[in-house]
């Protein structure tokens, strides 16, 4: 299957990077290479580091970007390791970093990747196919309380407790092996009048995907690392698709753009904290009506941009 993915907020993100033609840039989530292509087209003697933990994505991106291969270094790794990746490439600081945290259309639409409840296949959901933990282990081995917590926190699934109970009850008879089996359990946890709603399992599948790929923990540690690797006036652009992701980025950006972080009751600053970024976006950039009409999967996207002081 061809690696298809429509890059979300592409023009806004590229403009946000404020690209220097001789600069060094990092695309932390290369995917199908849509953002990467727009970055590298603006480079003359500059360099682009393309990171992705999905080998299928990198294979496709290498082909798509082959015309610019002399300017690109491809790295099969987790962007949470951006500091060590750049150290190994002998790069101290970069001019810009982009992270698009969305799941690619290819991953969602390729049945054997086990991301989607629209295709019947073995539960998987691993972005890095080499890692051991998959959706199968989460669904069949996690305790009921942990399953409920994941579905409620990561998926904002109000029916999380009942779904978790049904999962545990079902796996006592036999393992839950496929996406359709999980989908049917989720649907059966709701009253009959809701069970025909196509999107009903979406929150549960999203929550399990986030757990399998450690997405929120990776993001939390990564923002700090990304900011530390920016040159003066370097830009960091992050596109989120989940309220918890956006909250992490917003919180980190606020912390790094604020001088004093002492508690309000302290009359004089004693923390010595100094801002090391300025916010380019006071409020997140969201897709235009035109983009929403062309790509419904962009609906929850938010772009935040910061510049290193």
N, C-alpha and C positions, 0 to 999 in steps of 0.2 A: 504493500500500500504506500502511495506517495505521501511524503511528510507535508501535510497541508496545515497552515496556521496563518490567520490574519493578525498581523501585529496591531495591538491596541494602542491608541494615543501615539501613533508613530511620529507624526509631524511635531506634536507638542513635546514629546520626549527628546527628539533630535534638536529642536530649537532650544530646549532647556539645557542641553549639554554645552551649548555655546562653543562649538567645536573649533579648536585650533588645528589647522591643517598639518602642523608638524608635531602635534601632541600625541600622548599615549592614552588610549582609552580601553576600558574593560566592559564587555557585555557579559554580565554574570550569568545570564540565562539565555543562551544563544538561540535555543529552539530551532525554528525553521530558518533563522538568519535574517528575518525581515528588518529588525532594528540594526543589526550588524551591517547589513548592506548599505543602509542609509548613512551610517557612521563612516564606513571605509571609503565610500564615494567622495567624502569631503576631505580625506587625508591626501597629502602630497608625499612628504617623507615621514609622516606619522606612522603609528603602529596601533593595531587593535588586538586585544587579547580576548578570545572567545571561549567562555567557560560553559560547560553543561555536563551534568552527571548522567544524561541519557545518551548512550552511544548512538542510537538511531538518529537523534537530533544532530549530533556532530557529523555523522556520515553525510547526512543530507546537506547540512550547512557548508561542509567542505566542497561539495559539488557545486552548490549554488553560488558560492563566493570564490570559485577557483580563479576567476579573472584577476582577483586581488590577493592571491595567495602569498605574494611577496611582502605584503603588509600585515598579514594575520598570523597569529600563533593560536592554535587550537589546544584546549586543555580539557581532558575528561576528568572532571573532579566536581566536588560540591563547592559552591561559592562561599560557603561558611569558612572555607580554607583560603580565602582570597589573600590573606597576609603571607602565608607560606608559599602559595602559588607565585606571587610576585617576587618574593625573596629568591625562590629557585630560578626565576628568570632574570635575576640581578636588576630588578626594577624597584627603586626605593619609593618613588611617588608617581602618581598618574594625574592626567589633566581632567579625567572624567570617568564616572562609573554609572552604568545603567543596570537596573535589575527589574525585569518584568516577571512578577511572581505568579502569573496565570499558568494554568495547565494548558498545553497545546491542544489544538483541535485533533491533531494526529493521535495523541495519547488517548483522548476521549473517544475517538471514532474507530480506533483499531481494537477490534474485539478481544484479541488475545492478550492485550495489555491489562484487561480486567478492571478498567477504571469506571466504565459506564454500565448502568442498569438497563440501557437500551440494547445491549448485546449480551447474549448468553455465553459466558465463558468462565473459566476458572478464576476465582477471586485472586487478584494480584495487586495492582495499583502501585507497583514500585517504579519510580522514575529512574532509579539506578537498578538495573536488572541483576546486578551482581550482589546486592545486599540480601541478607537472609530474611529479615522481617518483611512479610507481605500481608495483604488484607486477610488471607486465609488464617494466619496465626492470630491476628488481632481478633477476628470473629470467633474462632474456635478455642482460643486459649486464655483470653483475658477474662478476669473475674467479672461478674455481673455489675458490681458497683463501678468498676473501672470503665466498662463499656458505656454505662449510662452517663458517666461523667464526661467521657470523650464526646458522645453524641450531643450532650447538652451544651458543653463549653465550646466545642469546635464547630458544631453544626447548628447551634441554637434550636435544637429539636426539642419541642415542649413535651413530646411523648416518649422521651428517651428512656425513662424507667420501665415503661411497659414493653418497649421494643427490646431492651436488654434482657428482660425476663423471658420474652418469647425466644430470643436467640439461644439463651442458656438451656431452655426447656427442649428446643429442637435438637441441639447438638448432643443432648444426652442419648438420643436415639441413633443419630448418625451425624458425621461432620457436615457442616454447611460448606459446600464446595464451589458453588457457582454464583455469579452475579444475580441470576434470576431467582435462585433460592433465597438469597438475602432480600432481594426486592419484594418477593411475595411475603416474607415474614414481616417486613416493614408495613406493607399494605394491610396485612391481616391484623395489625395492631391498632388500626383505626376503625371507626364505625363504618358499616357498609356504604353509607351515602358518600364517603370520601374516597373509597378504595379505587374508583375509576380515574382519579386525578393522576395524570401521567407523571407530574413532577414530584409526587409524594415522597419517593425515596431519596430525593436529591440531597437533603441535609445530612442524612445518615451516611451516604456515600462520600460526601465532601469531608465529613468529620473523620471517617476512617482513613481517607487518603492523606489528610493532614497528619494523622498519627503515624501512619506507615512511613511517611517521608520526613518526619520530624520537622515539618515546615516552620512552625512558629518558633521553636527553639533555635533553629538555624538562623532565622531572620534576626532574632534578638541579639545573638552574638555577632552577627555579620555587620549590622549597621555601624557599630563601634569600630570594627576593623576597616570597613570601607572609608569612613571619615578619616581614620588615621593614615590612610594611604593616599589622600588627596594633596596635591600641591596647593599653594596659595592661589586663590581664585578658581580652583578646580570645582567641578560640579558633580553632585550626586543626585541622580534621578531614580526614584523607586515607584513602580506601578503596582498597586495592591488590588486584590479582588475580594477581600474578606474583611469585615469590620475589625477583627482582632489583629490582622496584619497592619491595617491602617493605624490602629491605636498604638502599636509598637513603634512604627515609623514616626508618628506624630509626637509621641512621648520622647523618643530619642532626639528628634530634631529640636524640640522645645528645650530640653536639657542643654544641648550643645549650643543653642543660640541665646542662652541666658547667662548674664554675669553672675550675680549673687543668687545662690540657691539655699540660703539660710532660711529656717522657719520664720514666718512673719512676725512672731512674738519677739525675735531678737532685734533690738534697735539698731545695732551696728553690724556690718558684715564681718564675719569671722571665718567664713569658708574659703575665701580667696579664689573662688571659682570664676573663670573668665570664659566668655563665649569664644568658640573657635569656628563657628559658622554663622552665616546670615541666611534667613529664609527667603528664597526667591518666590515661593508660593505661600502666602499667609493662609490661604485656603486651598484645598486640593483642586487640581484641574480634573474635570470629568469629561466624558465623551460628548461630542456635539450630537444634535439630532440626526445629522446626516450619517455619522458613524454608527449610531444606535440602529438606524434603519438598515444599514449595510451589514452589521454584525451584532446580533442580539446578545452574544456572549460578552460584549464589552460593557453591559449595563451596570455592573457593580465596580468598574475600574475607577481608581483614583490615583492621580500622579502628584507626588510631592517632590519638590526640588530644593536643594540647599547648596550654598557656595562656601568653600573654605576661606576663612579669614587669614 
